[in-house]
């Protein structure tokens, strides 16, 4: 079975998500931004979600983690929880 690992930042608005994405593109550290801004408990650990299989995350998140490029910050990805920036750190 395929697995992926990812880290993410969860915020309440698309606008905030885009702002943070730009900060990361400009050189800010993903983990630091997650610690400062993410509303998910994973923010404390830099947004790390660990390893998971298909179907373990909500559909919109799952699609990014198993289909989009590894090592790139994707988003905003809208789910019922809010807006995510997602970086797929590995997939096998």
Secondary structure, DSSP 8 states (H G I E B T S, - for coil): --EEEEEEEEES-HHHHHHHHHHHHTT--HHHHHHHH--SGGGGGTTEEEEEETTSS-HHHHHHHHHS-TTSEEEEEEETTEEEEEEEEEE-
